[in-house]
Amino acid sequence: MPAAPPDLAAPAPLIIERDCPCIGCRYNLRTSPLDARCPECAKPVLETLRGHADRLAGADRRWLRAITNGIIWLILAYIVPVLFLVAPIPNEPLTTWMTVNCQSLVIVLTPAIFAIVACWRIGTPRPRRERDGDDQPITCWLLRLTAIAWIVPLPFIAGRFFDQRWSYPRFQVHQQQVLELIAWTGLPATFLMFRRLKYVARHIPSPLLLHQCNVIGSQLPLATLIVATMSHGWGDRTPIAFMYVMDSPFPGAGMPWLIVTRLSDLDWLQWNQLQVNAEFILAAWAVLCTLGAFALAVQFLIALIAVRRVDADLPADCRRLLLAVENPQ
């Protein structure tokens, strides 16, 4: 039987022309056809390609830098309050306007600003060409908006800082309620922050980081809310700038000052002498959640640095092969 003309011959199957470890057993699939299976674990080659294509190693370098920088800002938001355990407390004015009270406000406000910057950077959407069905664009912008909203009440209350006789300007009741509501936007921002971190963990991929995000992301906002309301109540907080910053949950970070204020109040060195005390348990729970969130941020930083150092060409090559399969010439 005569052979088919060259222009009618079946096209040669696409093969993997580079080192590509199977996502199931790490077997090198180089030279394997795309419609084959791994000879070791029988996992489809296309499944391996999709797994590598989704990884952050091949993501846009600027987007990866934005997420990494956001994690660094988040770490700083947790570190700054701890530093002031040993730092000297301001006891004299620096200038006529930089009074002791203003210096104190700057100190407590610094980690809040770091947390807001962290939310903004981690809320950076992926480039349009890399977006998939799990990119969470709504989460990104809600995270940014709730983070910025937290700082809105400060201009209304910072002018009479530390004056115990002063209360909010004589707004209408509903306007005061709006300020109170905005003061708690740090809680939804924290939920959104951990939702975004889970997205990053899934695409590293890191099941360990994903599990920690699920645990801490569900506990930290709740612990922050309970301890804040237990200490001051929803409408009974002293309406001054210093107490606003101390008592309002920071966007994405919870209440880092709990590490300082609560940790110093707990008698951690005498566990055998402690009685069952609800307030102690709640405070300890909030402090541990805050410390856990800090440890998680450090782990994310290490993981993202590792991602940026691995072979970034493999995910891009896998995406090209998948595109060739989906759109054959």
C-alpha positions in Angstrom: 0.0 0.0 0.0 1.6 3.3 -1.0 2.6 5.6 1.8 0.5 8.7 2.4 1.8 11.9 0.9 4.1 13.9 3.3 1.5 16.8 3.6 -1.1 14.3 4.7 1.0 12.4 7.2 0.1 12.5 10.9 2.0 15.2 12.8 4.7 14.0 15.2 3.5 14.0 18.8 4.7 16.8 21.0 7.3 15.7 23.5 8.9 17.3 26.6 12.3 18.5 25.5 13.7 19.6 28.9 14.0 18.2 32.4 10.6 18.1 34.0 10.0 16.1 37.2 6.7 14.3 37.6 4.6 16.0 40.3 3.7 12.6 41.6 7.1 10.8 42.0 9.7 13.3 40.7 10.6 11.0 37.7 12.2 13.0 34.9 9.7 13.1 32.0 12.1 14.5 29.5 11.4 13.0 26.0 7.9 11.8 27.1 5.0 12.5 24.7 2.4 14.8 26.1 -0.4 12.2 25.8 1.6 9.6 27.8 1.8 8.7 31.4 4.6 8.7 33.9 6.4 5.3 33.7 6.8 5.2 37.4 3.5 6.3 38.9 1.2 6.4 35.9 0.2 10.0 36.4 -0.7 11.7 33.1 2.0 13.9 31.7 -0.6 16.7 31.1 -1.4 16.7 34.8 2.3 17.3 35.6 2.4 20.1 33.0 -0.6 21.8 34.6 0.9 21.4 38.0 4.1 23.1 37.0 2.3 25.8 34.9 0.4 27.0 38.0 3.4 27.4 40.2 4.7 30.8 41.2 8.2 30.1 40.0 7.2 31.2 36.6 5.1 34.2 37.7 5.7 37.8 36.8 8.9 38.9 38.5 7.4 42.3 39.5 4.3 40.7 41.0 6.4 38.2 43.0 8.5 41.2 44.2 5.3 43.0 45.3 4.1 39.9 47.3 7.5 39.4 48.9 7.8 43.1 49.9 4.3 42.9 51.4 5.4 40.0 53.6 8.4 42.0 54.7 6.2 45.0 55.7 3.9 42.5 57.6 6.9 41.2 59.5 7.9 44.7 60.4 4.4 45.4 61.7 4.9 42.6 64.2 8.5 43.4 65.1 8.1 47.1 65.9 5.9 46.7 68.9 8.3 44.1 70.4 11.3 46.5 69.9 9.6 49.0 72.2 9.8 46.6 75.1 13.4 47.6 75.4 13.4 51.0 73.7 13.3 54.1 75.9 9.9 55.8 76.3 9.8 59.4 75.2 9.8 61.7 78.3 10.4 65.1 76.8 9.3 67.0 73.7 11.5 67.2 70.7 10.0 70.4 69.3 7.1 72.6 70.1 4.7 70.4 68.1 6.4 67.0 68.6 5.3 66.7 72.1 5.7 63.5 74.3 2.1 62.6 73.4 2.8 63.1 69.6 5.9 60.9 69.9 3.8 58.2 71.6 1.3 58.4 68.8 4.0 58.0 66.2 5.4 55.0 68.0 2.1 53.1 68.2 1.0 54.2 64.7 4.2 53.0 62.9 3.3 49.3 62.9 -0.2 50.2 61.7 1.2 52.0 58.7 3.5 49.0 58.0 0.4 46.7 58.2 -1.5 48.9 55.7 1.4 48.9 53.3 1.6 45.1 53.6 -2.1 44.8 52.7 -1.6 47.1 49.7 1.3 45.1 48.4 -0.1 41.7 49.1 -3.3 42.8 47.5 -1.5 43.4 44.2 -3.5 41.6 41.4 -1.5 39.2 39.1 -0.9 40.5 35.6 -3.8 39.9 33.3 -1.9 37.4 31.1 -1.3 35.2 34.1 -4.8 35.3 35.7 -6.7 32.1 36.2 -10.1 31.3 37.7 -8.6 31.5 41.2 -6.9 34.9 41.1 -9.3 36.6 43.5 -9.4 40.1 42.0 -12.3 41.1 44.3 -10.3 40.0 47.3 -7.3 42.1 46.2 -9.3 45.3 45.9 -11.4 44.7 49.0 -8.2 44.1 51.0 -6.7 47.4 49.8 -9.9 49.3 50.5 -10.5 48.0 54.0 -6.8 48.6 54.8 -7.0 52.3 53.8 -10.4 52.7 55.5 -8.8 52.0 58.9 -6.9 55.2 58.9 -9.9 57.4 58.0 -11.1 58.1 61.6 -7.6 59.3 62.7 -7.9 62.9 61.3 -11.2 63.3 63.2 -9.7 62.3 66.6 -6.0 63.1 66.5 -6.3 66.8 67.1 -7.0 66.5 70.8 -4.7 63.6 71.5 -4.5 62.4 75.1 -7.1 65.0 76.3 -9.2 62.8 78.6 -12.0 65.5 78.8 -12.4 65.6 75.1 -14.9 63.4 73.2 -15.6 63.1 69.5 -16.7 66.3 67.8 -20.5 66.8 68.1 -21.3 64.7 65.1 -24.7 63.3 64.7 -25.1 59.9 66.3 -25.0 58.1 63.0 -21.8 59.8 62.1 -20.2 58.6 65.3 -21.4 55.1 64.5 -19.8 55.3 61.1 -16.4 56.1 62.7 -16.9 53.2 65.1 -17.7 50.9 62.2 -14.7 52.0 60.2 -12.5 51.4 63.3 -13.1 47.7 62.9 -12.3 47.4 59.2 -9.1 45.9 60.4 -10.9 42.6 61.1 -12.3 42.0 57.5 -8.9 43.2 56.2 -7.3 40.4 58.3 -9.6 37.8 56.9 -8.9 39.0 53.4 -5.2 39.1 54.0 -5.2 35.4 55.0 -7.4 34.5 52.0 -4.8 36.1 49.8 -2.0 34.3 51.6 -3.8 31.0 51.0 -3.9 31.8 47.3 -0.1 32.3 47.4 0.4 29.1 49.4 -1.6 27.0 46.9 0.5 28.2 44.0 3.9 27.9 45.7 2.7 25.1 46.3 3.0 24.5 50.1 0.4 22.4 51.9 2.1 23.3 55.2 1.7 27.0 54.7 -1.9 26.5 53.4 -2.8 24.6 56.6 -1.3 27.3 58.8 -3.2 30.0 56.9 -6.4 28.1 57.5 -5.8 27.7 61.2 -4.3 31.2 62.1 -6.6 33.0 59.6 -9.6 31.6 61.3 -8.4 32.2 64.9 -6.5 35.5 64.8 -9.4 37.8 63.9 -11.7 36.1 66.4 -9.2 36.2 69.2 -8.5 39.9 68.4 -12.2 40.7 68.5 -12.9 38.9 71.8 -9.9 40.4 73.6 -10.6 44.0 72.3 -14.3 43.9 73.3 -13.4 42.2 76.6 -11.0 45.0 77.5 -12.8 48.1 76.3 -16.2 47.2 74.9 -17.7 48.3 71.5 -18.7 51.8 72.4 -16.8 52.5 75.6 -13.3 53.1 74.3 -11.7 56.4 75.1 -12.0 58.3 71.8 -8.4 59.5 71.5 -5.9 58.8 68.8 -3.5 56.8 71.0 -6.3 54.5 72.3 -7.8 54.2 68.8 -4.5 52.8 67.5 -4.0 50.6 70.5 -7.5 49.2 70.6 -8.5 48.9 66.9 -7.3 45.8 65.0 -4.7 46.6 62.5 -5.5 45.6 58.9 -4.1 42.2 58.1 -2.1 41.9 61.3 -4.7 41.8 64.1 -3.3 43.6 67.2 0.5 43.4 67.3 0.5 45.5 70.5 -1.0 42.5 72.2 2.5 41.0 72.1 3.6 43.8 74.3 0.6 44.8 76.5 -0.9 41.3 77.1 2.3 39.3 77.1 3.8 41.5 79.8 0.7 41.1 81.9 0.7 37.3 81.9 2.7 35.3 84.4 4.1 32.9 81.9 6.9 31.6 84.2 4.6 30.2 86.9 2.2 27.9 85.0 1.8 25.5 87.9 0.5 28.3 90.1 -2.0 29.6 87.6 -5.7 29.0 88.2 -8.2 28.5 85.5 -9.1 32.0 84.5 -11.2 32.9 81.5 -9.5 36.3 81.0 -6.0 34.8 81.1 -7.0 32.0 78.7 -8.4 34.5 76.2 -5.4 36.9 76.5 -3.0 34.0 76.1 -4.9 32.7 73.1 -4.8 36.1 71.4 -1.0 36.5 72.1 -0.3 33.0 70.7 -2.3 33.7 67.6 -0.4 36.9 67.1 2.9 35.2 67.6 1.8 32.4 65.2 0.9 35.0 62.5 4.4 36.5 62.9 6.0 33.0 62.5 3.8 32.3 59.5 4.9 35.6 57.8 8.5 34.6 58.3 7.9 31.2 56.7 6.2 32.9 53.8 9.2 35.1 53.3 11.6 32.1 53.2 9.3 30.2 50.8 9.0 33.2 48.4 12.7 33.8 48.4 13.2 30.1 47.5 10.5 30.4 44.8 12.3 33.3 43.2 15.6 31.3 43.1 14.3 28.1 41.4 14.0 27.4 37.7 11.6 30.0 36.5 11.6 28.7 32.9 9.9 25.4 33.7 6.4 26.8 34.4 6.7 29.0 31.3 7.7 26.1 29.1 4.8 24.0 30.5 2.4 26.8 29.8 3.6 26.9 26.2 3.2 23.1 25.7 -0.3 23.3 27.2 -1.2 26.1 24.8 0.1 24.0 21.9 -2.1 21.1 23.0 -5.2 23.3 23.4 -4.6 25.2 20.2 -3.1 22.8 17.6 -2.1 24.3 14.3 
